[in-house]
């Protein structure tokens, strides 16, 4: 008897990874995506794996937490990282991509798996009535009908969303190259970024303008609740006179005319052609008119042309330790699992990692394999420990990968602790990876760690 397919709902980063690993395990999988028939306010590309906010997947350096996570995902055969490497644009030590090329690369890879059936242009409003095993990976912009179903499924009193914001994208030709200069902090990464330096007077005027600028109002029933690592720039401006200068506008690692500027705005390429740039760290919910007025105060951007304005959007997630079990199944609907950003991780690769992991969980169950959890000393295991509420945090909220999630190291000095944590993580992951190779079908994951 032919096995019924696993339904993966949402072809974002988590959904693509989940569907990919299930297919590589030889299991039938249906990947359902509402585009191109339906779009959220923040989406525009027809294909899968669309990057909505920044085009950066963050650091690829192995001595960083984000680099460590990428190393582990590559060893597990991540389809997204393979696609990203081919769509890379200059960004120093960060892995930034051309969004359109990245999406096309992912689509091409998914089409190579005969086990995977891509269903585009349709929505699922009631997973509980689907009559199949379902993995919801619809992300922070989950369709209203599905969000309503999920709200009922998790029960009263549970948090369901907060708010996030997009950074503007500007036309490269509208940047004043006589003022803006190329370079990376501390000279690392060559000339991958464009930089707009400010003196103290310019910075003070800019901060005051941000504080006074008009913002897009939320609806009466909406409660503004932001992820602390992705605050709108105007919200940061209200948290102290120097908050931005110590945040996304920090000038360290640069000199202009022999002196460090008081503040600095960085621009990062959006595509391979370098025809579009985004303002790094400048997520905003300012009105479009306010963005044109205030952001053109930045030296070199006085005549900038906006290709995409910044915007606020809902970012849905559930209290995973309370509403999901250790297999990411809803307590109230065991046939429905959640993965990706909606389970309380923040960031592209973090979402992808949880998609890949839930795919492994479902696949192992179907194949009758006892799958060991990723060790907490690894980046993937640390994220998993967070999702399961094992880190002792007083309140559950979305989290990026960082070294603070890993178990402590008894070493003096931050640099030595990081080096020891990296070494321990790599050794622990290698041991776990060997166990997976013994248990999983041949070819399901990469054979060796990088």
C-alpha positions as CSV (number, residue, x, y, z in Angstrom):
1,X,0.0,0.0,0.0
2,X,1.4,3.4,-1.0
3,X,2.2,5.6,1.9
4,X,0.2,8.8,2.3
5,X,2.2,12.0,1.8
6,X,3.2,14.4,4.5
7,X,1.7,17.8,3.9
8,X,4.0,20.7,4.4
9,X,2.1,23.9,4.4
10,X,4.1,27.0,3.4
11,X,7.1,27.0,1.0
12,X,9.2,29.4,3.0
13,X,12.6,28.6,4.4
14,X,11.4,26.1,7.0
15,X,8.9,24.5,4.7
16,X,11.5,24.0,1.9
17,X,14.0,22.4,4.3
18,X,11.3,20.1,5.8
19,X,10.0,19.0,2.4
20,X,13.5,18.5,1.0
21,X,14.8,16.2,3.8
22,X,11.5,14.2,3.8
23,X,12.0,13.7,0.1
24,X,15.6,12.7,0.5
25,X,14.5,10.1,3.1
26,X,12.4,8.6,0.3
27,X,9.0,9.7,1.7
28,X,6.1,11.2,-0.3
29,X,5.6,14.9,0.5
30,X,3.2,17.5,-0.7
31,X,4.5,21.1,-0.4
32,X,1.6,23.5,-0.4
33,X,2.1,27.2,-1.1
34,X,-0.5,29.9,-1.5
35,X,1.5,32.0,-4.0
36,X,1.2,33.0,-6.8
37,X,-2.6,33.0,-6.3
38,X,-2.4,34.8,-2.9
39,X,0.2,37.1,-1.5
40,X,0.8,38.6,1.9
41,X,1.5,42.3,2.1
42,X,5.2,41.7,2.4
43,X,5.7,39.1,-0.4
44,X,6.3,39.8,-4.1
45,X,8.2,36.9,-5.7
46,X,6.3,34.0,-7.2
47,X,8.7,31.3,-6.1
48,X,9.5,29.5,-2.8
49,X,12.0,30.6,-0.1
50,X,11.3,34.3,-0.5
51,X,13.4,36.5,1.8
52,X,11.1,39.2,3.1
53,X,13.3,41.3,5.4
54,X,17.0,41.5,4.8
55,X,18.8,39.7,2.0
56,X,21.5,38.6,4.5
57,X,21.6,35.2,6.1
58,X,24.1,36.7,8.6
59,X,27.7,35.7,9.2
60,X,29.3,32.8,7.5
61,X,32.5,33.0,9.6
62,X,33.1,29.8,11.6
63,X,34.0,31.7,14.8
64,X,30.5,33.1,15.1
65,X,27.3,31.4,16.3
66,X,25.6,32.0,13.0
67,X,28.6,30.5,11.1
68,X,28.5,27.5,13.4
69,X,24.8,26.9,12.7
70,X,25.5,27.1,8.9
71,X,28.3,24.6,9.3
72,X,25.9,22.2,10.9
73,X,23.2,22.7,8.4
74,X,25.6,22.1,5.5
75,X,26.6,18.9,7.1
76,X,22.9,17.9,7.2
77,X,22.5,18.7,3.5
78,X,20.6,22.0,3.7
79,X,19.0,22.8,0.4
80,X,18.8,26.5,1.2
81,X,22.6,26.9,1.9
82,X,23.4,25.1,-1.4
83,X,21.1,27.6,-3.2
84,X,22.5,30.6,-1.2
85,X,26.1,29.8,-2.1
86,X,25.2,30.1,-5.8
87,X,23.2,33.3,-5.3
88,X,25.8,35.1,-3.1
89,X,26.4,38.8,-3.4
90,X,29.3,40.7,-1.8
91,X,28.8,41.3,1.9
92,X,32.1,40.8,3.7
93,X,31.9,37.8,6.1
94,X,28.1,37.7,5.8
95,X,26.2,35.3,3.5
96,X,24.0,37.7,1.5
97,X,22.1,36.7,-1.6
98,X,20.3,38.0,-4.6
99,X,16.7,37.2,-3.5
100,X,15.3,36.4,-6.9
101,X,18.3,34.1,-7.8
102,X,18.1,32.4,-4.4
103,X,14.4,31.6,-4.8
104,X,14.9,30.3,-8.3
105,X,17.8,28.1,-7.1
106,X,15.6,26.6,-4.4
107,X,12.8,26.0,-6.8
108,X,15.1,24.2,-9.2
109,X,16.5,21.9,-6.5
110,X,13.0,21.0,-5.2
111,X,12.0,20.1,-8.7
112,X,14.7,17.4,-8.8
113,X,13.0,15.2,-6.2
114,X,10.3,12.9,-7.6
115,X,8.9,12.3,-4.1
116,X,8.0,15.9,-3.8
117,X,4.7,17.3,-5.2
118,X,4.6,21.1,-5.3
119,X,1.1,22.5,-4.9
120,X,1.0,26.2,-5.7
121,X,-1.8,28.7,-5.4
122,X,-3.9,27.1,-2.7
123,X,-4.4,27.6,1.1
124,X,-5.2,25.3,4.0
125,X,-7.6,26.8,6.4
126,X,-8.2,23.9,8.8
127,X,-5.3,21.5,9.2
128,X,-7.2,19.5,11.8
129,X,-9.6,18.3,9.0
130,X,-6.9,17.6,6.4
131,X,-7.0,13.9,7.0
132,X,-3.2,13.7,6.7
133,X,0.0,14.4,8.7
134,X,0.6,18.1,8.4
135,X,3.6,20.4,9.1
136,X,2.7,24.1,9.4
137,X,5.6,26.3,8.3
138,X,3.6,29.4,7.3
139,X,5.8,31.7,9.2
140,X,5.2,35.2,10.7
141,X,2.8,36.2,7.9
142,X,0.4,33.3,8.3
143,X,-2.9,33.8,6.5
144,X,-5.7,35.1,8.7
145,X,-7.9,32.1,8.4
146,X,-5.1,29.7,9.3
147,X,-4.0,32.0,12.2
148,X,-7.6,32.0,13.5
149,X,-7.5,28.1,13.5
150,X,-4.2,28.1,15.2
151,X,-5.4,30.5,17.9
152,X,-8.3,28.1,18.6
153,X,-5.9,25.1,18.6
154,X,-3.5,26.5,21.1
155,X,-6.2,27.5,23.5
156,X,-7.0,30.7,25.5
157,X,-4.4,32.7,27.2
158,X,-1.5,31.9,24.9
159,X,0.6,34.5,23.0
160,X,0.2,34.3,19.3
161,X,2.1,37.2,17.7
162,X,4.3,40.3,18.0
163,X,5.4,42.8,15.4
164,X,8.5,43.1,13.1
165,X,9.6,45.6,10.5
166,X,11.2,45.7,7.1
167,X,14.2,47.9,6.1
168,X,14.0,50.1,3.0
169,X,15.7,49.3,-0.3
170,X,17.1,52.1,-2.4
171,X,18.2,52.5,-6.0
172,X,22.0,52.3,-6.3
173,X,22.1,55.1,-8.9
174,X,20.5,57.5,-6.5
175,X,23.3,57.2,-4.0
176,X,25.8,60.1,-4.0
177,X,29.2,58.3,-4.4
178,X,31.1,61.5,-3.8
179,X,29.9,61.3,-0.2
180,X,29.3,57.6,0.5
181,X,32.4,55.5,0.6
182,X,33.0,51.7,0.2
183,X,34.5,49.6,3.0
184,X,33.9,47.1,5.8
185,X,34.5,47.4,9.5
186,X,38.1,46.9,10.5
187,X,38.9,46.4,6.8
188,X,37.4,42.9,6.9
189,X,35.5,42.0,3.7
190,X,37.0,44.5,1.4
191,X,34.6,47.1,-0.1
192,X,31.5,45.1,0.2
193,X,29.5,47.8,2.1
194,X,28.7,51.4,1.3
195,X,29.0,53.7,4.3
196,X,27.4,57.0,5.2
197,X,29.3,58.8,7.9
198,X,27.7,61.4,10.3
199,X,29.3,64.0,12.5
200,X,27.7,64.7,15.9
201,X,25.5,67.6,14.8
202,X,24.1,65.5,11.8
203,X,23.5,62.6,14.1
204,X,21.6,64.7,16.7
205,X,19.4,66.2,14.1
206,X,18.7,62.8,12.6
207,X,17.8,61.2,15.9
208,X,15.4,64.1,16.7
209,X,13.8,63.8,13.3
210,X,13.2,60.1,13.8
211,X,11.6,60.8,17.2
212,X,9.2,63.3,15.7
213,X,8.4,61.5,12.4
214,X,5.0,60.0,11.7
215,X,4.6,56.2,11.9
216,X,2.1,53.8,10.4
217,X,-0.6,53.3,13.0
218,X,-1.5,49.8,14.2
219,X,-5.1,48.8,14.3
220,X,-7.0,49.3,17.6
221,X,-7.0,45.6,18.4
222,X,-3.2,45.3,17.7
223,X,-0.7,45.5,20.5
224,X,2.8,46.7,19.5
225,X,5.3,44.1,20.7
226,X,8.6,43.9,19.0
227,X,11.5,41.4,19.0
228,X,14.3,43.2,20.8
229,X,17.0,42.3,18.2
230,X,14.9,43.7,15.4
231,X,13.4,47.0,16.7
232,X,12.2,49.6,14.3
233,X,14.9,52.3,14.1
234,X,12.5,55.0,15.3
235,X,11.8,52.9,18.4
236,X,15.5,52.6,19.1
237,X,15.8,56.4,18.8
238,X,13.5,56.8,21.8
239,X,15.7,54.7,24.0
240,X,18.5,57.1,24.5
241,X,20.4,59.8,22.7
242,X,23.2,57.4,21.8
243,X,21.2,54.2,21.3
244,X,21.5,54.2,17.5
245,X,25.2,55.1,17.7
246,X,25.8,52.0,19.8
247,X,23.4,50.0,17.6
248,X,23.0,49.8,13.9
249,X,24.8,53.1,13.4
250,X,27.9,52.2,15.4
251,X,31.0,53.8,13.8
252,X,33.6,51.5,15.2
253,X,36.1,50.1,12.7
254,X,36.0,53.1,10.4
255,X,38.0,56.4,10.1
256,X,37.0,59.4,8.0
257,X,39.8,62.0,7.5
258,X,41.8,60.3,10.2
259,X,39.0,60.3,12.8
260,X,36.2,58.0,13.8
261,X,32.8,59.4,12.7
262,X,30.2,59.9,15.4
263,X,27.8,57.6,13.7
264,X,27.6,55.6,10.4
265,X,24.9,54.1,8.3
266,X,25.8,51.0,6.2
267,X,24.3,50.0,2.9
268,X,24.4,46.4,1.7
269,X,23.9,45.1,-1.9
270,X,20.5,43.5,-2.6
271,X,21.5,41.8,-5.8
272,X,24.5,40.6,-7.8
273,X,24.3,43.6,-10.1
274,X,24.6,46.0,-7.2
275,X,21.7,48.0,-8.5
276,X,19.9,48.1,-5.2
277,X,21.0,48.5,-1.6
278,X,19.2,48.1,1.7
279,X,19.9,50.2,4.8
280,X,21.4,47.7,7.3
281,X,19.5,47.6,10.6
282,X,17.0,50.2,9.5
283,X,13.8,48.3,9.9
284,X,11.0,50.9,10.2
285,X,7.3,51.6,10.5
286,X,7.6,55.2,9.5
287,X,5.1,56.4,6.9
288,X,6.4,56.5,3.4
289,X,6.4,60.3,3.4
290,X,8.3,60.3,6.7
291,X,10.8,57.8,5.2
292,X,11.4,60.1,2.2
293,X,11.9,63.1,4.5
294,X,14.0,61.6,7.4
295,X,16.1,59.0,5.6
296,X,17.2,61.6,3.0
297,X,18.9,63.4,5.9
298,X,21.6,60.6,5.8
299,X,24.7,62.0,4.1
300,X,24.9,60.7,0.6
301,X,21.2,59.7,0.5
302,X,19.8,63.2,-0.1
303,X,18.3,62.2,-3.4
304,X,17.8,58.4,-2.8
305,X,15.1,56.7,-4.7
306,X,13.1,54.1,-2.8
307,X,12.6,50.7,-4.4
308,X,10.9,49.3,-1.4
309,X,9.8,51.3,1.7
310,X,10.1,49.9,5.1
311,X,7.0,48.5,6.6
312,X,5.6,46.9,9.8
313,X,4.2,43.4,9.7
314,X,2.8,40.9,12.0
315,X,5.2,38.2,13.2
316,X,3.2,35.2,14.6
317,X,4.6,32.6,17.0
318,X,3.4,30.2,19.6
319,X,4.5,29.4,23.1
320,X,6.2,26.2,22.0
321,X,7.1,24.7,25.4
322,X,3.4,25.0,26.4
323,X,1.5,24.0,23.3
324,X,3.9,21.6,21.5
325,X,5.3,18.2,22.5
326,X,8.9,17.0,22.0
327,X,8.0,16.0,18.4
328,X,6.6,19.6,17.7
329,X,3.0,18.2,17.6
330,X,0.2,20.4,18.8
331,X,-1.2,18.9,22.1
332,X,-4.7,19.5,20.8
333,X,-4.1,18.1,17.3
334,X,-1.3,15.5,17.3
335,X,-1.5,15.1,13.5
336,X,-0.4,18.8,13.1
337,X,3.2,19.9,13.8
338,X,4.7,23.4,13.6
339,X,8.1,24.5,12.5
340,X,10.2,27.5,11.5
341,X,9.8,31.0,12.9
342,X,6.3,30.4,14.2
343,X,7.6,28.1,16.9
344,X,9.8,30.9,18.4
345,X,13.0,31.1,16.6
346,X,14.1,34.4,14.9
347,X,16.1,34.6,11.8
348,X,16.3,32.9,8.4
349,X,18.7,30.1,9.2
350,X,17.2,29.5,12.6
351,X,13.8,29.0,10.9
352,X,15.4,26.7,8.2
353,X,17.1,24.7,11.0
354,X,13.8,24.0,12.7
355,X,12.3,23.1,9.4
356,X,15.0,20.6,8.7
357,X,14.8,19.2,12.2
358,X,11.0,18.6,12.1
359,X,11.5,16.9,8.7
360,X,14.0,14.6,10.3
361,X,11.6,13.9,13.2
362,X,8.7,13.1,10.9
363,X,10.8,11.0,8.6
364,X,12.4,9.0,11.4
365,X,9.0,8.2,12.9
366,X,7.7,7.0,9.5
367,X,10.8,4.8,9.0
368,X,10.8,3.5,12.5
369,X,14.1,5.1,13.5
370,X,15.0,6.1,17.0
371,X,16.4,9.5,16.3
372,X,18.7,11.1,18.9
373,X,18.2,14.8,19.6
374,X,20.9,17.2,18.6
375,X,23.2,17.8,21.6
376,X,22.7,21.1,23.5
377,X,26.4,22.0,23.0
378,X,25.7,22.4,19.2
379,X,24.1,25.4,17.6
380,X,21.1,23.2,16.4
381,X,20.8,21.6,19.8
382,X,20.9,25.0,21.6
383,X,18.0,26.2,19.4
384,X,16.1,23.0,20.1
385,X,16.7,23.5,23.9
386,X,15.3,27.0,23.6
387,X,12.2,25.8,21.7
388,X,11.6,23.1,24.3
389,X,11.9,25.7,27.1
390,X,14.9,23.9,28.7
391,X,17.1,27.0,29.2
392,X,15.3,28.4,32.2
393,X,14.2,31.7,30.6
394,X,11.5,33.5,32.7
395,X,9.4,34.2,29.5
396,X,9.3,32.4,26.2
397,X,10.0,34.7,23.2
398,X,11.6,34.3,19.8
399,X,15.4,33.8,19.8
400,X,18.3,34.1,17.4
401,X,21.2,31.7,17.7
402,X,24.0,33.1,19.9
403,X,26.6,31.7,22.2
404,X,24.6,32.5,25.3
405,X,22.2,29.7,24.3
406,X,25.0,27.1,24.6
407,X,25.9,25.6,27.9
408,X,28.5,27.6,29.9
409,X,32.3,27.2,29.5
410,X,34.6,27.5,32.5
411,X,37.4,29.6,30.9
412,X,38.7,33.0,31.7
413,X,38.2,35.6,29.0
414,X,35.5,36.0,26.4
415,X,37.8,34.9,23.5
416,X,38.9,31.7,25.3
417,X,35.3,30.8,26.2
418,X,34.2,31.3,22.6
419,X,37.1,29.2,21.3
420,X,36.3,26.4,23.8
421,X,32.6,26.6,23.0
422,X,33.3,26.3,19.3
423,X,35.6,23.3,19.7
424,X,33.2,21.6,22.0
425,X,30.3,22.3,19.5
426,X,32.2,20.9,16.6
427,X,33.2,17.7,18.4
428,X,29.7,17.2,19.8
429,X,28.1,17.7,16.4
430,X,30.6,15.3,14.7
431,X,29.7,12.6,17.2
432,X,25.9,13.2,16.7
433,X,26.4,13.3,12.9
434,X,28.0,9.9,12.9
435,X,25.0,8.5,14.8
436,X,22.7,9.9,12.2
437,X,24.7,8.4,9.3
438,X,24.4,5.0,11.0
439,X,20.6,5.3,11.5
440,X,19.3,7.2,8.4
441,X,19.1,5.9,4.8
442,X,22.2,6.4,2.7
443,X,22.3,9.8,1.0
444,X,19.7,11.4,3.3
445,X,22.3,13.8,4.8
446,X,25.8,14.8,3.8
447,X,28.4,12.1,4.5
448,X,31.1,14.3,6.2
449,X,31.2,17.4,8.3
450,X,32.9,20.4,6.7
